[in-house]
Amino acid sequence: MSEEINFLGGQKPSWRDAAKNLLFIAIAIGVAYWVTVEVGIDDVRASVAHAGVYAPLIIILLKATTLVVVPLGGTPLYPIAGALFGFWQGLGITLIGDILGSSIAFYLSRYFGRSILRFFMSSGQVPMVERLMEKMGERKTFIKAKLFFAGFPEIFAYAAGLTAVSFPFFLLVHIGVHAVGAALLVLFGEALVSGNTLAFIGVGIVSALLAFSGIWWFHADLKRSA
């Protein structure tokens, strides 16, 4: 098998890894549903309106923090932002947080090296970053790695900082790919509270198709390179 395709230093990515990505999406949807239906979206929106400019700043800081501190999960923030702020404002707010957090993670690992990893992620995630980093030097491989690890943006950001890839190229690839999934999750949150059943179902179908298409493409590429 080509070394360029073998991202994890000898371990072939499994369907279990892909299933984890889908699980994170399912958890995000569940949390958004609980907030909007059980807690009450009108009450939450009233609190957001009362908070004024601090509300989006809080979402931005929370989103950035979940990328710097890897064990924290930030996926539920996307549909919640969509439910609270609407699609475009929710997407803009969460992407600003993504850019901020990813940039911090990138430069932390670039300037402090591998030693910084143990301060911001669990011990079980450090080996994954180190193995991923070894195979991300070329641009083609870098893009493929981002596509497969789309569900782990924080790990990808730390790994990218340990490579020779430039920051502008990293940010372009990282946010360019990440924005697609973020937009779907934000749209899902907006559809959840708007009562638009067609949009609700459509987002779910498109998300599933994109996820399984990415899995199929990745494994087909592995077979061609074997």
C-alpha positions as CSV (number, residue, x, y, z in Angstrom):
1,M,0.0,0.0,0.0
2,S,1.2,3.5,-0.9
3,E,2.8,5.3,2.1
4,E,1.0,8.4,1.0
5,I,-2.4,6.9,1.6
6,N,-1.5,5.1,4.8
7,F,-2.3,8.0,7.1
8,L,-1.9,6.3,10.4
9,G,1.5,4.8,10.0
10,G,0.5,1.3,9.0
11,Q,-3.1,1.1,10.3
12,K,-5.8,1.0,7.7
13,P,-8.7,3.3,8.6
14,S,-11.7,1.2,9.6
15,W,-15.4,1.6,9.3
16,R,-15.4,2.1,13.1
17,D,-13.6,5.4,12.6
18,A,-16.2,6.5,10.2
19,A,-19.0,5.4,12.5
20,K,-17.5,7.6,15.2
21,N,-18.0,10.7,12.9
22,L,-21.6,9.7,12.4
23,L,-22.1,9.2,16.1
24,F,-20.9,12.7,16.9
25,I,-23.4,14.1,14.4
26,A,-26.2,12.0,16.0
27,I,-25.2,13.3,19.5
28,A,-25.2,16.9,18.2
29,I,-28.7,16.5,16.7
30,G,-29.9,15.0,20.0
31,V,-28.5,17.8,22.1
32,A,-30.0,20.4,19.8
33,Y,-33.4,18.7,20.0
34,W,-33.3,18.6,23.8
35,V,-32.4,22.3,24.0
36,T,-35.1,23.4,21.6
37,V,-37.9,21.1,22.6
38,E,-37.4,20.2,26.3
39,V,-35.8,23.4,27.5
40,G,-37.8,25.7,25.2
41,I,-36.4,27.7,22.4
42,D,-38.4,30.8,23.2
43,D,-37.0,31.0,26.7
44,V,-33.5,30.4,25.4
45,R,-33.8,33.0,22.7
46,A,-35.1,35.5,25.2
47,S,-32.0,34.9,27.3
48,V,-29.9,35.4,24.2
49,A,-31.6,38.6,23.3
50,H,-31.1,39.9,26.8
51,A,-27.4,39.1,26.7
52,G,-27.0,41.3,23.6
53,V,-23.6,41.2,22.0
54,Y,-22.2,38.9,24.7
55,A,-24.3,36.0,23.4
56,P,-22.4,35.5,20.1
57,L,-19.1,36.2,21.8
58,I,-19.9,33.4,24.3
59,I,-20.6,31.0,21.4
60,I,-17.4,32.0,19.7
61,L,-15.3,31.5,22.8
62,L,-17.0,28.2,23.6
63,K,-16.4,27.0,20.0
64,A,-12.8,28.0,20.0
65,T,-12.2,26.4,23.4
66,T,-13.6,23.0,22.2
67,L,-10.9,23.0,19.5
68,V,-8.0,24.0,21.8
69,V,-9.0,21.5,24.5
70,V,-9.6,18.3,22.6
71,P,-11.6,16.3,25.1
72,L,-14.3,19.0,24.9
73,G,-17.0,18.4,22.3
74,G,-18.2,21.4,20.3
75,T,-20.4,19.7,17.6
76,P,-23.7,20.4,19.4
77,L,-23.0,24.2,19.2
78,Y,-23.7,24.2,15.5
79,P,-27.4,23.2,15.5
80,I,-27.9,25.2,18.7
81,A,-26.4,28.3,17.0
82,G,-28.7,27.7,14.1
83,A,-31.8,27.5,16.3
84,L,-30.8,30.6,18.3
85,F,-29.5,32.9,15.6
86,G,-30.7,31.6,12.3
87,F,-28.7,30.1,9.5
88,W,-26.3,32.8,8.3
89,Q,-25.6,34.5,11.6
90,G,-25.3,31.1,13.3
91,L,-22.9,29.8,10.7
92,G,-20.8,33.0,10.8
93,I,-20.6,32.9,14.6
94,T,-19.5,29.2,14.7
95,L,-17.0,29.5,11.9
96,I,-15.4,32.5,13.6
97,G,-15.0,30.3,16.6
98,D,-13.6,27.5,14.4
99,I,-11.1,29.8,12.8
100,L,-10.0,31.2,16.2
101,G,-9.7,27.8,17.9
102,S,-8.0,26.1,14.9
103,S,-5.5,28.9,14.6
104,I,-4.6,28.7,18.3
105,A,-4.2,24.9,18.1
106,F,-2.1,25.1,14.9
107,Y,0.4,27.6,16.3
108,L,0.6,26.0,19.8
109,S,1.8,22.7,18.2
110,R,4.0,24.5,15.7
111,Y,5.9,26.6,18.3
112,F,5.9,24.2,21.2
113,G,6.1,20.9,19.3
114,R,4.8,17.5,20.5
115,S,5.3,18.4,24.2
116,I,2.3,20.7,24.1
117,L,-0.1,17.9,23.0
118,R,-0.4,16.3,26.5
119,F,-1.6,19.5,28.0
120,F,-4.7,19.9,25.7
121,M,-5.7,16.3,24.8
122,S,-6.1,12.9,26.4
123,S,-3.1,10.5,26.3
124,G,-5.0,8.2,24.0
125,Q,-5.3,10.9,21.3
126,V,-1.6,12.0,21.2
127,P,-0.4,8.9,19.3
128,M,-3.1,9.5,16.7
129,V,-1.9,13.0,16.1
130,E,1.7,11.9,15.9
131,R,1.0,9.2,13.4
132,L,-1.3,11.4,11.3
133,M,1.3,14.2,11.3
134,E,3.9,11.9,9.7
135,K,1.8,11.4,6.6
136,M,0.5,14.9,6.1
137,G,3.6,16.5,4.5
138,E,2.3,16.5,0.9
139,R,-0.6,18.7,-0.1
140,K,-2.5,15.9,-1.8
141,T,-2.2,13.7,1.3
142,F,-3.0,16.7,3.5
143,I,-6.4,17.3,1.8
144,K,-7.3,13.6,1.9
145,A,-6.5,13.5,5.6
146,K,-8.7,16.4,6.2
147,L,-11.6,14.8,4.3
148,F,-11.4,11.6,6.3
149,F,-10.8,13.3,9.7
150,A,-13.6,15.9,9.1
151,G,-15.2,14.8,12.4
152,F,-12.0,15.5,14.4
153,P,-11.1,19.1,13.5
154,E,-9.2,19.7,16.7
155,I,-6.9,16.7,16.2
156,F,-6.3,17.7,12.6
157,A,-5.4,21.3,13.6
158,Y,-2.8,20.1,16.1
159,A,-1.4,17.6,13.7
160,A,-1.1,20.2,10.9
161,G,0.9,22.5,13.2
162,L,3.5,19.7,13.5
163,T,4.0,19.6,9.7
164,A,5.7,21.9,7.2
165,V,2.4,23.0,5.7
166,S,1.9,26.8,5.7
167,F,-0.8,28.3,7.9
168,P,-2.7,29.9,5.0
169,F,-2.9,26.6,3.2
170,F,-3.9,24.8,6.4
171,L,-6.7,27.3,7.1
172,L,-8.0,27.3,3.5
173,V,-8.3,23.5,3.5
174,H,-9.4,23.1,7.1
175,I,-12.2,25.7,7.0
176,G,-13.1,25.0,3.4
177,V,-14.0,21.4,4.1
178,H,-15.2,22.0,7.6
179,A,-17.7,24.7,6.5
180,V,-19.8,22.2,4.6
181,G,-20.5,20.0,7.6
182,A,-20.9,23.1,9.8
183,A,-23.5,24.6,7.4
184,L,-25.6,21.4,7.4
185,L,-25.6,21.2,11.2
186,V,-26.5,24.9,11.6
187,L,-29.3,24.5,9.0
188,F,-30.5,21.5,10.9
189,G,-30.9,23.6,14.0
190,E,-32.7,26.3,12.2
191,A,-35.1,23.8,10.5
192,L,-35.7,22.2,13.9
193,V,-37.3,25.3,15.3
194,S,-38.9,26.7,12.1
195,G,-41.1,23.7,11.7
196,N,-40.0,23.3,8.1
197,T,-40.4,19.5,7.8
198,L,-39.0,19.3,4.2
199,A,-35.8,21.2,5.2
200,F,-35.5,19.1,8.3
201,I,-35.7,15.8,6.3
202,G,-33.6,17.2,3.4
203,V,-30.7,18.2,5.7
204,G,-30.7,14.8,7.3
205,I,-30.6,13.0,3.9
206,V,-27.9,15.2,2.5
207,S,-25.8,14.8,5.6
208,A,-26.1,11.0,5.4
209,L,-25.3,11.0,1.7
210,L,-22.2,13.2,2.2
211,A,-20.9,11.1,5.1
212,F,-21.3,7.7,3.3
213,S,-20.0,9.2,0.0
214,G,-16.9,10.3,1.8
215,I,-16.4,6.9,3.4
216,W,-17.0,5.1,0.0
217,W,-14.5,7.4,-1.8
218,F,-11.8,7.0,0.9
219,H,-12.0,3.2,0.9
220,A,-12.1,3.0,-2.9
221,D,-9.0,5.1,-3.0
222,L,-7.3,2.8,-0.6
223,K,-8.1,-0.2,-2.8
224,R,-6.7,1.5,-5.9
225,S,-3.5,2.4,-4.1
226,A,-3.0,-1.1,-2.6
